[in-house]
């Protein structure tokens, strides 16, 4: 009798675990679908309006930076190298300059030979709207325009490899 009760208890426990596990999986899948779509419009360095949603179909790293921000400037060579290595894989990097004059941002980009797209939001309104306080700040947006990850602070190679690179495989 004791063995029967113990077996019945284990079966009930397993049934609850399976049901709970399925609910967690379902909730997790729904959480993926509920990720916010991120969009904003700013200007490029030539003054033309540009919209993040125009990049749908690509994995996008949006990096907010300023010329006076030392960690921003320190991560730029890493971002350029990653951009060069992956731009053929439906990836783009958009560096959104905040708080600088367009001329200062243009001069910094030209002086350092950076080739990724650079947009400008001098008042930093997008950064504020996204509730991201601090520089550098970055967002990873998947090919459907959904937010995957946000960072405040400088990025490392591991961040790029662990978060962005797997998104290229999902798109294939």
C-alpha positions as CSV (number, residue, x, y, z in Angstrom):
1,X,0.0,0.0,0.0
2,X,2.8,2.4,0.9
3,X,4.5,1.7,-2.4
4,X,1.3,2.3,-4.3
5,X,0.8,5.7,-2.6
6,X,4.4,6.6,-3.2
7,X,4.1,5.7,-6.9
8,X,0.8,7.6,-7.2
9,X,2.4,10.6,-5.6
10,X,5.3,10.5,-8.0
11,X,3.0,10.2,-11.0
12,X,0.9,13.2,-9.8
13,X,4.1,15.2,-9.2
14,X,5.4,14.3,-12.7
15,X,2.0,15.3,-14.2
16,X,2.1,18.7,-12.4
17,X,5.8,19.2,-13.6
18,X,4.9,18.4,-17.2
19,X,1.9,20.7,-17.1
20,X,3.9,23.5,-15.5
21,X,6.8,23.0,-17.9
22,X,4.4,23.3,-20.8
23,X,2.9,26.4,-19.3
24,X,6.4,27.9,-18.9
25,X,7.3,27.0,-22.4
26,X,4.1,28.6,-23.7
27,X,4.6,31.7,-21.6
28,X,8.2,31.9,-22.8
29,X,7.1,31.7,-26.4
30,X,4.5,34.3,-25.9
31,X,7.1,36.6,-24.2
32,X,9.2,36.3,-27.4
33,X,6.2,37.4,-29.5
34,X,5.4,40.2,-27.1
35,X,8.8,41.8,-27.5
36,X,8.4,45.5,-28.4
37,X,8.9,46.7,-32.0
38,X,11.3,49.6,-31.9
39,X,11.1,52.4,-34.3
40,X,12.2,56.0,-34.4
41,X,13.0,58.7,-37.0
42,X,16.1,61.0,-36.8
43,X,18.4,62.5,-39.4
44,X,21.5,61.2,-41.0
45,X,24.7,63.3,-41.1
46,X,23.6,64.9,-44.4
47,X,20.3,66.0,-42.8
48,X,18.0,63.5,-44.5
49,X,15.3,61.8,-42.3
50,X,16.0,58.2,-41.6
51,X,13.8,55.7,-39.9
52,X,14.8,52.5,-38.1
53,X,12.0,50.5,-39.6
54,X,13.5,51.1,-43.0
55,X,16.0,48.5,-42.0
56,X,13.5,45.7,-41.4
57,X,14.9,42.4,-42.8
58,X,18.3,43.1,-41.2
59,X,19.6,42.5,-37.8
60,X,20.5,45.9,-36.4
61,X,22.8,47.1,-33.7
62,X,21.9,50.6,-32.7
63,X,24.7,52.3,-30.8
64,X,24.1,55.7,-29.1
65,X,27.3,57.6,-28.7
66,X,28.9,61.1,-28.4
67,X,32.4,62.4,-29.3
68,X,33.0,63.5,-25.7
69,X,32.2,60.0,-24.3
70,X,35.5,58.1,-23.8
71,X,33.9,54.6,-23.5
72,X,32.0,55.4,-26.7
73,X,35.2,56.2,-28.6
74,X,37.0,53.2,-27.2
75,X,34.3,50.7,-28.4
76,X,34.1,52.2,-32.0
77,X,37.0,50.1,-33.4
78,X,35.4,46.9,-32.1
79,X,32.0,48.0,-33.6
80,X,33.7,48.8,-37.0
81,X,35.4,45.4,-37.0
82,X,32.2,43.6,-36.3
83,X,30.3,45.6,-38.9
84,X,33.0,44.8,-41.5
85,X,32.9,41.1,-40.6
86,X,29.1,40.8,-40.8
87,X,27.6,43.4,-43.1
88,X,27.2,40.8,-45.8
89,X,24.9,38.8,-43.5
90,X,21.9,41.1,-43.4
91,X,23.4,43.0,-40.5
92,X,24.0,46.7,-40.1
93,X,25.2,48.9,-37.3
94,X,23.7,52.3,-36.9
95,X,25.6,54.7,-34.7
96,X,23.3,57.4,-33.4
97,X,25.2,60.5,-32.3
98,X,23.6,62.3,-29.4
99,X,24.4,65.8,-28.1
100,X,27.1,66.7,-30.7
101,X,26.8,69.2,-33.6
102,X,26.6,67.3,-36.9
103,X,29.9,68.8,-38.0
104,X,31.7,67.4,-34.9
105,X,30.2,64.0,-35.5
106,X,31.1,64.1,-39.2
107,X,34.7,65.1,-38.4
108,X,35.1,62.4,-35.8
109,X,33.8,59.7,-38.2
110,X,35.9,60.9,-41.1
111,X,39.1,61.3,-39.0
112,X,38.8,57.7,-37.8
113,X,37.7,56.1,-41.1
114,X,34.4,54.6,-39.8
115,X,32.2,53.3,-42.6
116,X,29.0,52.3,-40.8
117,X,25.9,54.5,-41.1
118,X,25.8,57.4,-38.6
119,X,22.6,59.1,-37.7
120,X,22.2,62.2,-35.5
121,X,19.8,63.0,-32.6
122,X,21.5,66.1,-31.0
123,X,18.9,66.5,-28.2
124,X,19.0,62.8,-27.4
125,X,15.3,62.5,-27.6
126,X,15.3,58.8,-28.8
127,X,17.6,57.8,-26.0
128,X,15.3,59.5,-23.5
129,X,12.2,58.0,-25.1
130,X,13.8,54.6,-24.8
131,X,14.5,55.3,-21.1
132,X,18.2,54.6,-21.6
133,X,20.3,56.9,-19.3
134,X,23.9,56.8,-20.1
135,X,26.4,56.4,-22.9
136,X,27.3,54.4,-24.7
137,X,24.0,52.6,-25.0
138,X,23.0,50.0,-27.5
139,X,20.0,48.1,-28.8
140,X,19.9,44.9,-30.8
141,X,16.9,44.7,-33.1
142,X,16.1,41.5,-35.0
143,X,15.1,41.3,-38.6
144,X,11.4,41.7,-37.7
145,X,12.1,45.0,-35.9
146,X,11.7,43.5,-32.4
147,X,13.9,44.4,-29.5
148,X,16.3,41.6,-28.6
149,X,18.6,43.2,-26.0
150,X,19.6,46.6,-24.6
151,X,22.9,47.6,-22.9
152,X,24.1,50.6,-21.1
153,X,27.8,50.8,-21.1
154,X,30.5,49.7,-23.6
155,X,30.2,46.5,-25.5
156,X,32.7,43.6,-25.6
157,X,33.3,41.1,-28.4
158,X,31.6,38.4,-26.3
159,X,28.4,40.6,-26.2
160,X,28.4,40.8,-30.0
161,X,29.2,37.1,-30.5
162,X,26.7,35.8,-27.9
163,X,23.7,38.0,-28.7
164,X,24.0,39.2,-32.3
165,X,25.7,36.5,-34.2
166,X,23.1,33.8,-33.3
167,X,20.4,36.0,-34.9
168,X,22.1,35.6,-38.3
169,X,21.5,31.8,-38.1
170,X,17.8,32.3,-37.2
171,X,17.4,34.3,-40.4
172,X,18.8,31.5,-42.6
